[in-house]
């Protein structure tokens, strides 16, 4: 996949976080769920770029 072996676990954590938030908090709220999912993905991308990206 990539040079960093933690990427698979990181993507799995992202998916688990999104699905968990959808099921627990935003089941019947389409727009809130969409905005929360976008926010979670942006947060994970920011952490990836800060801590895992190798330059």
PDBQT receptor file of N, H, CA, C and O in Angstrom, charges set to zero:
ATOM      1  N   UNK A   1       0.822  -1.182   0.000  1.00  0.00    +0.000 N 
ATOM      2  CA  UNK A   1       0.000   0.000   0.000  1.00  0.00    +0.000 C 
ATOM      3  C   UNK A   1       0.868   1.248   0.000  1.00  0.00    +0.000 C 
ATOM      4  O   UNK A   1       0.844   2.024  -0.955  1.00  0.00    +0.000 OA
ATOM      5  N   UNK A   2       1.618   1.439   1.044  1.00  0.00    +0.000 N 
ATOM      6  H   UNK A   2       1.637   0.809   1.820  1.00  0.00    +0.000 HD
ATOM      7  CA  UNK A   2       2.493   2.596   1.104  1.00  0.00    +0.000 C 
ATOM      8  C   UNK A   2       3.741   2.246   1.879  1.00  0.00    +0.000 C 
ATOM      9  O   UNK A   2       3.935   1.101   2.285  1.00  0.00    +0.000 OA
ATOM     10  N   UNK A   3       4.571   3.221   2.078  1.00  0.00    +0.000 N 
ATOM     11  H   UNK A   3       4.413   4.151   1.748  1.00  0.00    +0.000 HD
ATOM     12  CA  UNK A   3       5.802   2.984   2.821  1.00  0.00    +0.000 C 
ATOM     13  C   UNK A   3       5.547   2.857   4.315  1.00  0.00    +0.000 C 
ATOM     14  O   UNK A   3       6.309   2.199   5.023  1.00  0.00    +0.000 OA
ATOM     15  N   UNK A   4       4.492   3.475   4.791  1.00  0.00    +0.000 N 
ATOM     16  H   UNK A   4       3.873   4.009   4.216  1.00  0.00    +0.000 HD
ATOM     17  CA  UNK A   4       4.200   3.470   6.212  1.00  0.00    +0.000 C 
ATOM     18  C   UNK A   4       3.228   2.335   6.549  1.00  0.00    +0.000 C 
ATOM     19  O   UNK A   4       2.101   2.338   6.054  1.00  0.00    +0.000 OA
ATOM     20  N   UNK A   5       3.632   1.370   7.372  1.00  0.00    +0.000 N 
ATOM     21  H   UNK A   5       4.548   1.368   7.773  1.00  0.00    +0.000 HD
ATOM     22  CA  UNK A   5       2.738   0.236   7.659  1.00  0.00    +0.000 C 
ATOM     23  C   UNK A   5       1.551   0.609   8.541  1.00  0.00    +0.000 C 
ATOM     24  O   UNK A   5       0.632  -0.197   8.685  1.00  0.00    +0.000 OA
ATOM     25  N   UNK A   6       1.538   1.787   9.129  1.00  0.00    +0.000 N 
ATOM     26  H   UNK A   6       2.284   2.441   9.012  1.00  0.00    +0.000 HD
ATOM     27  CA  UNK A   6       0.442   2.202   9.994  1.00  0.00    +0.000 C 
ATOM     28  C   UNK A   6      -0.733   2.788   9.223  1.00  0.00    +0.000 C 
ATOM     29  O   UNK A   6      -1.765   3.107   9.814  1.00  0.00    +0.000 OA
ATOM     30  N   UNK A   7      -0.588   2.932   7.921  1.00  0.00    +0.000 N 
ATOM     31  H   UNK A   7       0.250   2.674   7.441  1.00  0.00    +0.000 HD
ATOM     32  CA  UNK A   7      -1.648   3.545   7.120  1.00  0.00    +0.000 C 
ATOM     33  C   UNK A   7      -2.906   2.686   7.145  1.00  0.00    +0.000 C 
ATOM     34  O   UNK A   7      -4.010   3.225   7.210  1.00  0.00    +0.000 OA
ATOM     35  N   UNK A   8      -2.769   1.373   7.094  1.00  0.00    +0.000 N 
ATOM     36  H   UNK A   8      -1.872   0.935   7.041  1.00  0.00    +0.000 HD
ATOM     37  CA  UNK A   8      -3.936   0.491   7.100  1.00  0.00    +0.000 C 
ATOM     38  C   UNK A   8      -4.712   0.650   8.406  1.00  0.00    +0.000 C 
ATOM     39  O   UNK A   8      -5.939   0.749   8.385  1.00  0.00    +0.000 OA
ATOM     40  N   UNK A   9      -4.027   0.676   9.518  1.00  0.00    +0.000 N 
ATOM     41  H   UNK A   9      -3.031   0.596   9.535  1.00  0.00    +0.000 HD
ATOM     42  CA  UNK A   9      -4.692   0.885  10.802  1.00  0.00    +0.000 C 
ATOM     43  C   UNK A   9      -5.308   2.261  10.914  1.00  0.00    +0.000 C 
ATOM     44  O   UNK A   9      -6.371   2.425  11.513  1.00  0.00    +0.000 OA
ATOM     45  N   UNK A  10      -4.647   3.251  10.342  1.00  0.00    +0.000 N 
ATOM     46  H   UNK A  10      -3.783   3.119   9.855  1.00  0.00    +0.000 HD
ATOM     47  CA  UNK A  10      -5.147   4.614  10.386  1.00  0.00    +0.000 C 
ATOM     48  C   UNK A  10      -6.441   4.741   9.590  1.00  0.00    +0.000 C 
ATOM     49  O   UNK A  10      -7.391   5.380  10.042  1.00  0.00    +0.000 OA
ATOM     50  N   UNK A  11      -6.479   4.134   8.407  1.00  0.00    +0.000 N 
ATOM     51  H   UNK A  11      -5.707   3.615   8.040  1.00  0.00    +0.000 HD
ATOM     52  CA  UNK A  11      -7.686   4.162   7.580  1.00  0.00    +0.000 C 
ATOM     53  C   UNK A  11      -8.805   3.374   8.262  1.00  0.00    +0.000 C 
ATOM     54  O   UNK A  11      -9.965   3.783   8.211  1.00  0.00    +0.000 OA
ATOM     55  N   UNK A  12      -8.471   2.253   8.898  1.00  0.00    +0.000 N 
ATOM     56  H   UNK A  12      -7.529   1.921   8.940  1.00  0.00    +0.000 HD
ATOM     57  CA  UNK A  12      -9.479   1.481   9.635  1.00  0.00    +0.000 C 
ATOM     58  C   UNK A  12     -10.051   2.307  10.785  1.00  0.00    +0.000 C 
ATOM     59  O   UNK A  12     -11.257   2.271  11.027  1.00  0.00    +0.000 OA
ATOM     60  N   UNK A  13      -9.204   3.049  11.497  1.00  0.00    +0.000 N 
ATOM     61  H   UNK A  13      -8.224   3.078  11.301  1.00  0.00    +0.000 HD
ATOM     62  CA  UNK A  13      -9.684   3.906  12.579  1.00  0.00    +0.000 C 
ATOM     63  C   UNK A  13     -10.591   5.003  12.041  1.00  0.00    +0.000 C 
ATOM     64  O   UNK A  13     -11.582   5.356  12.680  1.00  0.00    +0.000 OA
ATOM     65  N   UNK A  14     -10.263   5.543  10.879  1.00  0.00    +0.000 N 
ATOM     66  H   UNK A  14      -9.457   5.256  10.361  1.00  0.00    +0.000 HD
ATOM     67  CA  UNK A  14     -11.098   6.561  10.243  1.00  0.00    +0.000 C 
ATOM     68  C   UNK A  14     -12.473   5.997   9.929  1.00  0.00    +0.000 C 
ATOM     69  O   UNK A  14     -13.488   6.627  10.228  1.00  0.00    +0.000 OA
ATOM     70  N   UNK A  15     -12.511   4.825   9.335  1.00  0.00    +0.000 N 
ATOM     71  H   UNK A  15     -11.687   4.314   9.092  1.00  0.00    +0.000 HD
ATOM     72  CA  UNK A  15     -13.786   4.212   8.966  1.00  0.00    +0.000 C 
ATOM     73  C   UNK A  15     -14.611   3.884  10.202  1.00  0.00    +0.000 C 
ATOM     74  O   UNK A  15     -15.817   4.129  10.225  1.00  0.00    +0.000 OA
ATOM     75  N   UNK A  16     -13.973   3.333  11.229  1.00  0.00    +0.000 N 
ATOM     76  H   UNK A  16     -12.993   3.134  11.211  1.00  0.00    +0.000 HD
ATOM     77  CA  UNK A  16     -14.688   2.997  12.463  1.00  0.00    +0.000 C 
ATOM     78  C   UNK A  16     -15.237   4.260  13.123  1.00  0.00    +0.000 C 
ATOM     79  O   UNK A  16     -16.354   4.245  13.641  1.00  0.00    +0.000 OA
ATOM     80  N   UNK A  17     -14.479   5.339  13.114  1.00  0.00    +0.000 N 
ATOM     81  H   UNK A  17     -13.572   5.350  12.694  1.00  0.00    +0.000 HD
ATOM     82  CA  UNK A  17     -14.929   6.593  13.709  1.00  0.00    +0.000 C 
ATOM     83  C   UNK A  17     -16.135   7.156  12.962  1.00  0.00    +0.000 C 
ATOM     84  O   UNK A  17     -17.098   7.600  13.587  1.00  0.00    +0.000 OA
ATOM     85  N   UNK A  18     -16.089   7.142  11.652  1.00  0.00    +0.000 N 
ATOM     86  H   UNK A  18     -15.307   6.782  11.144  1.00  0.00    +0.000 HD
ATOM     87  CA  UNK A  18     -17.193   7.675  10.856  1.00  0.00    +0.000 C 
ATOM     88  C   UNK A  18     -18.445   6.834  11.044  1.00  0.00    +0.000 C 
ATOM     89  O   UNK A  18     -19.523   7.377  11.283  1.00  0.00    +0.000 OA
ATOM     90  N   UNK A  19     -18.321   5.529  10.941  1.00  0.00    +0.000 N 
ATOM     91  H   UNK A  19     -17.445   5.087  10.747  1.00  0.00    +0.000 HD
ATOM     92  CA  UNK A  19     -19.488   4.662  11.094  1.00  0.00    +0.000 C 
ATOM     93  C   UNK A  19     -20.047   4.755  12.512  1.00  0.00    +0.000 C 
ATOM     94  O   UNK A  19     -21.264   4.787  12.697  1.00  0.00    +0.000 OA
ATOM     95  N   UNK A  20     -19.173   4.797  13.509  1.00  0.00    +0.000 N 
ATOM     96  H   UNK A  20     -18.185   4.771  13.359  1.00  0.00    +0.000 HD
ATOM     97  CA  UNK A  20     -19.630   4.918  14.888  1.00  0.00    +0.000 C 
ATOM     98  C   UNK A  20     -20.383   6.213  15.130  1.00  0.00    +0.000 C 
ATOM     99  O   UNK A  20     -21.427   6.207  15.783  1.00  0.00    +0.000 OA
ATOM    100  N   UNK A  21     -19.870   7.324  14.615  1.00  0.00    +0.000 N 
ATOM    101  H   UNK A  21     -19.022   7.329  14.084  1.00  0.00    +0.000 HD
ATOM    102  CA  UNK A  21     -20.560   8.606  14.778  1.00  0.00    +0.000 C 
ATOM    103  C   UNK A  21     -21.900   8.600  14.056  1.00  0.00    +0.000 C 
ATOM    104  O   UNK A  21     -22.886   9.129  14.571  1.00  0.00    +0.000 OA
ATOM    105  N   UNK A  22     -21.943   8.003  12.862  1.00  0.00    +0.000 N 
ATOM    106  H   UNK A  22     -21.143   7.573  12.444  1.00  0.00    +0.000 HD
ATOM    107  CA  UNK A  22     -23.197   7.932  12.118  1.00  0.00    +0.000 C 
ATOM    108  C   UNK A  22     -24.250   7.137  12.882  1.00  0.00    +0.000 C 
ATOM    109  O   UNK A  22     -25.401   7.560  12.988  1.00  0.00    +0.000 OA
ATOM    110  N   UNK A  23     -23.855   5.999  13.407  1.00  0.00    +0.000 N 
ATOM    111  H   UNK A  23     -22.920   5.655  13.321  1.00  0.00    +0.000 HD
ATOM    112  CA  UNK A  23     -24.822   5.124  14.085  1.00  0.00    +0.000 C 
ATOM    113  C   UNK A  23     -25.240   5.707  15.433  1.00  0.00    +0.000 C 
ATOM    114  O   UNK A  23     -26.421   5.672  15.780  1.00  0.00    +0.000 OA
ATOM    115  N   UNK A  24     -24.293   6.237  16.191  1.00  0.00    +0.000 N 
ATOM    116  H   UNK A  24     -23.334   6.264  15.909  1.00  0.00    +0.000 HD
ATOM    117  CA  UNK A  24     -24.607   6.692  17.541  1.00  0.00    +0.000 C 
ATOM    118  C   UNK A  24     -25.303   8.055  17.592  1.00  0.00    +0.000 C 
ATOM    119  O   UNK A  24     -26.185   8.263  18.425  1.00  0.00    +0.000 OA
ATOM    120  N   UNK A  25     -24.918   8.981  16.715  1.00  0.00    +0.000 N 
ATOM    121  H   UNK A  25     -24.201   8.812  16.039  1.00  0.00    +0.000 HD
ATOM    122  CA  UNK A  25     -25.396  10.347  16.870  1.00  0.00    +0.000 C 
ATOM    123  C   UNK A  25     -26.254  10.861  15.720  1.00  0.00    +0.000 C 
ATOM    124  O   UNK A  25     -27.191  11.622  15.958  1.00  0.00    +0.000 OA
ATOM    125  N   UNK A  26     -25.968  10.474  14.498  1.00  0.00    +0.000 N 
ATOM    126  H   UNK A  26     -25.206   9.856  14.304  1.00  0.00    +0.000 HD
ATOM    127  CA  UNK A  26     -26.569  11.137  13.339  1.00  0.00    +0.000 C 
ATOM    128  C   UNK A  26     -27.401  10.201  12.468  1.00  0.00    +0.000 C 
ATOM    129  O   UNK A  26     -27.420  10.360  11.247  1.00  0.00    +0.000 OA
ATOM    130  N   UNK A  27     -28.072   9.251  13.050  1.00  0.00    +0.000 N 
ATOM    131  H   UNK A  27     -28.057   9.121  14.042  1.00  0.00    +0.000 HD
ATOM    132  CA  UNK A  27     -28.804   8.260  12.271  1.00  0.00    +0.000 C 
ATOM    133  C   UNK A  27     -29.870   8.886  11.374  1.00  0.00    +0.000 C 
ATOM    134  O   UNK A  27     -29.996   8.491  10.215  1.00  0.00    +0.000 OA
ATOM    135  N   UNK A  28     -30.628   9.836  11.869  1.00  0.00    +0.000 N 
ATOM    136  H   UNK A  28     -30.526  10.157  12.811  1.00  0.00    +0.000 HD
ATOM    137  CA  UNK A  28     -31.756  10.389  11.117  1.00  0.00    +0.000 C 
ATOM    138  C   UNK A  28     -31.547  11.843  10.710  1.00  0.00    +0.000 C 
ATOM    139  O   UNK A  28     -32.509  12.546  10.398  1.00  0.00    +0.000 OA
ATOM    140  N   UNK A  29     -30.329  12.285  10.713  1.00  0.00    +0.000 N 
ATOM    141  H   UNK A  29     -29.548  11.715  10.966  1.00  0.00    +0.000 HD
ATOM    142  CA  UNK A  29     -30.027  13.678  10.369  1.00  0.00    +0.000 C 
ATOM    143  C   UNK A  29     -29.028  13.697   9.216  1.00  0.00    +0.000 C 
ATOM    144  O   UNK A  29     -27.816  13.657   9.431  1.00  0.00    +0.000 OA
ATOM    145  N   UNK A  30     -29.544  13.758   8.001  1.00  0.00    +0.000 N 
ATOM    146  H   UNK A  30     -30.528  13.791   7.826  1.00  0.00    +0.000 HD
ATOM    147  CA  UNK A  30     -28.705  13.618   6.806  1.00  0.00    +0.000 C 
ATOM    148  C   UNK A  30     -27.633  14.704   6.713  1.00  0.00    +0.000 C 
ATOM    149  O   UNK A  30     -26.455  14.385   6.548  1.00  0.00    +0.000 OA
ATOM    150  N   UNK A  31     -28.013  15.969   6.816  1.00  0.00    +0.000 N 
ATOM    151  H   UNK A  31     -28.970  16.228   6.950  1.00  0.00    +0.000 HD
ATOM    152  CA  UNK A  31     -27.048  17.048   6.609  1.00  0.00    +0.000 C 
ATOM    153  C   UNK A  31     -26.051  17.145   7.751  1.00  0.00    +0.000 C 
ATOM    154  O   UNK A  31     -24.877  17.439   7.526  1.00  0.00    +0.000 OA
ATOM    155  N   UNK A  32     -26.502  16.903   8.965  1.00  0.00    +0.000 N 
ATOM    156  H   UNK A  32     -27.456  16.664   9.148  1.00  0.00    +0.000 HD
ATOM    157  CA  UNK A  32     -25.575  16.904  10.095  1.00  0.00    +0.000 C 
ATOM    158  C   UNK A  32     -24.582  15.763   9.966  1.00  0.00    +0.000 C 
ATOM    159  O   UNK A  32     -23.406  15.922  10.290  1.00  0.00    +0.000 OA
ATOM    160  N   UNK A  33     -25.047  14.617   9.496  1.00  0.00    +0.000 N 
ATOM    161  H   UNK A  33     -26.003  14.488   9.233  1.00  0.00    +0.000 HD
ATOM    162  CA  UNK A  33     -24.159  13.468   9.298  1.00  0.00    +0.000 C 
ATOM    163  C   UNK A  33     -23.121  13.768   8.227  1.00  0.00    +0.000 C 
ATOM    164  O   UNK A  33     -21.942  13.452   8.392  1.00  0.00    +0.000 OA
ATOM    165  N   UNK A  34     -23.557  14.376   7.133  1.00  0.00    +0.000 N 
ATOM    166  H   UNK A  34     -24.514  14.632   6.999  1.00  0.00    +0.000 HD
ATOM    167  CA  UNK A  34     -22.630  14.722   6.061  1.00  0.00    +0.000 C 
ATOM    168  C   UNK A  34     -21.568  15.702   6.537  1.00  0.00    +0.000 C 
ATOM    169  O   UNK A  34     -20.383  15.516   6.259  1.00  0.00    +0.000 OA
ATOM    170  N   UNK A  35     -21.982  16.743   7.251  1.00  0.00    +0.000 N 
ATOM    171  H   UNK A  35     -22.944  16.893   7.477  1.00  0.00    +0.000 HD
ATOM    172  CA  UNK A  35     -21.019  17.722   7.748  1.00  0.00    +0.000 C 
ATOM    173  C   UNK A  35     -20.080  17.122   8.784  1.00  0.00    +0.000 C 
ATOM    174  O   UNK A  35     -18.890  17.437   8.799  1.00  0.00    +0.000 OA
ATOM    175  N   UNK A  36     -20.604  16.266   9.645  1.00  0.00    +0.000 N 
ATOM    176  H   UNK A  36     -21.570  16.011   9.632  1.00  0.00    +0.000 HD
ATOM    177  CA  UNK A  36     -19.746  15.617  10.641  1.00  0.00    +0.000 C 
ATOM    178  C   UNK A  36     -18.734  14.696   9.965  1.00  0.00    +0.000 C 
ATOM    179  O   UNK A  36     -17.572  14.658  10.370  1.00  0.00    +0.000 OA
ATOM    180  N   UNK A  37     -19.153  13.961   8.950  1.00  0.00    +0.000 N 
ATOM    181  H   UNK A  37     -20.097  13.992   8.621  1.00  0.00    +0.000 HD
ATOM    182  CA  UNK A  37     -18.234  13.076   8.236  1.00  0.00    +0.000 C 
ATOM    183  C   UNK A  37     -17.130  13.865   7.541  1.00  0.00    +0.000 C 
ATOM    184  O   UNK A  37     -15.968  13.459   7.558  1.00  0.00    +0.000 OA
ATOM    185  N   UNK A  38     -17.486  14.977   6.939  1.00  0.00    +0.000 N 
ATOM    186  H   UNK A  38     -18.430  15.308   6.925  1.00  0.00    +0.000 HD
ATOM    187  CA  UNK A  38     -16.474  15.820   6.297  1.00  0.00    +0.000 C 
ATOM    188  C   UNK A  38     -15.496  16.354   7.342  1.00  0.00    +0.000 C 
ATOM    189  O   UNK A  38     -14.288  16.382   7.108  1.00  0.00    +0.000 OA
ATOM    190  N   UNK A  39     -16.014  16.775   8.488  1.00  0.00    +0.000 N 
ATOM    191  H   UNK A  39     -16.996  16.753   8.678  1.00  0.00    +0.000 HD
ATOM    192  CA  UNK A  39     -15.151  17.269   9.557  1.00  0.00    +0.000 C 
ATOM    193  C   UNK A  39     -14.218  16.198  10.092  1.00  0.00    +0.000 C 
ATOM    194  O   UNK A  39     -13.046  16.468  10.355  1.00  0.00    +0.000 OA
ATOM    195  N   UNK A  40     -14.732  14.979  10.255  1.00  0.00    +0.000 N 
ATOM    196  H   UNK A  40     -15.683  14.760  10.042  1.00  0.00    +0.000 HD
ATOM    197  CA  UNK A  40     -13.898  13.872  10.744  1.00  0.00    +0.000 C 
ATOM    198  C   UNK A  40     -12.794  13.563   9.745  1.00  0.00    +0.000 C 
ATOM    199  O   UNK A  40     -11.644  13.364  10.136  1.00  0.00    +0.000 OA
ATOM    200  N   UNK A  41     -13.124  13.521   8.471  1.00  0.00    +0.000 N 
ATOM    201  H   UNK A  41     -14.059  13.683   8.152  1.00  0.00    +0.000 HD
ATOM    202  CA  UNK A  41     -12.118  13.236   7.446  1.00  0.00    +0.000 C 
ATOM    203  C   UNK A  41     -11.059  14.336   7.426  1.00  0.00    +0.000 C 
ATOM    204  O   UNK A  41      -9.867  14.043   7.334  1.00  0.00    +0.000 OA
ATOM    205  N   UNK A  42     -11.478  15.591   7.510  1.00  0.00    +0.000 N 
ATOM    206  H   UNK A  42     -12.447  15.829   7.585  1.00  0.00    +0.000 HD
ATOM    207  CA  UNK A  42     -10.502  16.686   7.521  1.00  0.00    +0.000 C 
ATOM    208  C   UNK A  42      -9.603  16.620   8.749  1.00  0.00    +0.000 C 
ATOM    209  O   UNK A  42      -8.407  16.898   8.662  1.00  0.00    +0.000 OA
ATOM    210  N   UNK A  43     -10.171  16.258   9.879  1.00  0.00    +0.000 N 
ATOM    211  H   UNK A  43     -11.143  16.033   9.949  1.00  0.00    +0.000 HD
ATOM    212  CA  UNK A  43      -9.381  16.111  11.094  1.00  0.00    +0.000 C 
ATOM    213  C   UNK A  43      -8.351  14.991  10.952  1.00  0.00    +0.000 C 
ATOM    214  O   UNK A  43      -7.197  15.160  11.345  1.00  0.00    +0.000 OA
ATOM    215  N   UNK A  44      -8.758  13.850  10.395  1.00  0.00    +0.000 N 
ATOM    216  H   UNK A  44      -9.696  13.712  10.076  1.00  0.00    +0.000 HD
ATOM    217  CA  UNK A  44      -7.833  12.742  10.185  1.00  0.00    +0.000 C 
ATOM    218  C   UNK A  44      -6.752  13.112   9.178  1.00  0.00    +0.000 C 
ATOM    219  O   UNK A  44      -5.594  12.732   9.349  1.00  0.00    +0.000 OA
ATOM    220  N   UNK A  45      -7.112  13.846   8.133  1.00  0.00    +0.000 N 
ATOM    221  H   UNK A  45      -8.053  14.155   7.993  1.00  0.00    +0.000 HD
ATOM    222  CA  UNK A  45      -6.117  14.273   7.143  1.00  0.00    +0.000 C 
ATOM    223  C   UNK A  45      -5.100  15.210   7.791  1.00  0.00    +0.000 C 
ATOM    224  O   UNK A  45      -3.902  15.105   7.530  1.00  0.00    +0.000 OA
ATOM    225  N   UNK A  46      -5.575  16.121   8.629  1.00  0.00    +0.000 N 
ATOM    226  H   UNK A  46      -6.548  16.207   8.841  1.00  0.00    +0.000 HD
ATOM    227  CA  UNK A  46      -4.655  17.045   9.303  1.00  0.00    +0.000 C 
ATOM    228  C   UNK A  46      -3.686  16.289  10.208  1.00  0.00    +0.000 C 
ATOM    229  O   UNK A  46      -2.491  16.586  10.217  1.00  0.00    +0.000 OA
ATOM    230  N   UNK A  47      -4.192  15.308  10.975  1.00  0.00    +0.000 N 
ATOM    231  H   UNK A  47      -5.162  15.067  10.968  1.00  0.00    +0.000 HD
ATOM    232  CA  UNK A  47      -3.313  14.514  11.830  1.00  0.00    +0.000 C 
ATOM    233  C   UNK A  47      -2.343  13.686  10.999  1.00  0.00    +0.000 C 
ATOM    234  O   UNK A  47      -1.180  13.536  11.373  1.00  0.00    +0.000 OA
ATOM    235  N   UNK A  48      -2.807  13.149   9.877  1.00  0.00    +0.000 N 
ATOM    236  H   UNK A  48      -3.752  13.272   9.573  1.00  0.00    +0.000 HD
ATOM    237  CA  UNK A  48      -1.912  12.366   9.019  1.00  0.00    +0.000 C 
ATOM    238  C   UNK A  48      -0.780  13.233   8.493  1.00  0.00    +0.000 C 
ATOM    239  O   UNK A  48       0.388  12.848   8.537  1.00  0.00    +0.000 OA
ATOM    240  N   UNK A  49      -1.139  14.401   7.998  1.00  0.00    +0.000 N 
ATOM    241  H   UNK A  49      -2.088  14.714   7.963  1.00  0.00    +0.000 HD
ATOM    242  CA  UNK A  49      -0.109  15.282   7.443  1.00  0.00    +0.000 C 
ATOM    243  C   UNK A  49       0.863  15.764   8.512  1.00  0.00    +0.000 C 
ATOM    244  O   UNK A  49       2.039  15.996   8.231  1.00  0.00    +0.000 OA
ATOM    245  N   UNK A  50       0.374  15.911   9.725  1.00  0.00    +0.000 N 
ATOM    246  H   UNK A  50      -0.581  15.723   9.953  1.00  0.00    +0.000 HD
ATOM    247  CA  UNK A  50       1.237  16.410  10.805  1.00  0.00    +0.000 C 
ATOM    248  C   UNK A  50       2.147  15.332  11.373  1.00  0.00    +0.000 C 
ATOM    249  O   UNK A  50       3.321  15.596  11.629  1.00  0.00    +0.000 OA
ATOM    250  N   UNK A  51       1.630  14.113  11.577  1.00  0.00    +0.000 N 
ATOM    251  H   UNK A  51       0.676  13.898  11.369  1.00  0.00    +0.000 HD
ATOM    252  CA  UNK A  51       2.380  13.114  12.319  1.00  0.00    +0.000 C 
ATOM    253  C   UNK A  51       2.901  11.933  11.494  1.00  0.00    +0.000 C 
ATOM    254  O   UNK A  51       3.900  11.325  11.877  1.00  0.00    +0.000 OA
ATOM    255  N   UNK A  52       2.256  11.594  10.379  1.00  0.00    +0.000 N 
ATOM    256  H   UNK A  52       1.444  12.089  10.068  1.00  0.00    +0.000 HD
ATOM    257  CA  UNK A  52       2.634  10.390   9.661  1.00  0.00    +0.000 C 
ATOM    258  C   UNK A  52       3.335  10.625   8.329  1.00  0.00    +0.000 C 
ATOM    259  O   UNK A  52       4.049   9.747   7.845  1.00  0.00    +0.000 OA
ATOM    260  N   UNK A  53       3.145  11.772   7.744  1.00  0.00    +0.000 N 
ATOM    261  H   UNK A  53       2.565  12.486   8.137  1.00  0.00    +0.000 HD
ATOM    262  CA  UNK A  53       3.738  12.015   6.435  1.00  0.00    +0.000 C 
ATOM    263  C   UNK A  53       5.249  12.116   6.563  1.00  0.00    +0.000 C 
ATOM    264  O   UNK A  53       5.777  12.856   7.394  1.00  0.00    +0.000 OA
ATOM    265  N   UNK A  54       5.926  11.354   5.719  1.00  0.00    +0.000 N 
ATOM    266  H   UNK A  54       5.497  10.753   5.044  1.00  0.00    +0.000 HD
ATOM    267  CA  UNK A  54       7.386  11.379   5.722  1.00  0.00    +0.000 C 
ATOM    268  C   UNK A  54       7.868  12.261   4.579  1.00  0.00    +0.000 C 
ATOM    269  O   UNK A  54       7.516  12.049   3.419  1.00  0.00    +0.000 OA
ATOM    270  N   UNK A  55       8.672  13.240   4.925  1.00  0.00    +0.000 N 
ATOM    271  H   UNK A  55       8.958  13.412   5.868  1.00  0.00    +0.000 HD
ATOM    272  CA  UNK A  55       9.184  14.132   3.878  1.00  0.00    +0.000 C 
ATOM    273  C   UNK A  55      10.649  13.897   3.664  1.00  0.00    +0.000 C 
ATOM    274  O   UNK A  55      11.263  14.553   2.822  1.00  0.00    +0.000 OA
TER     275      UNK A  55
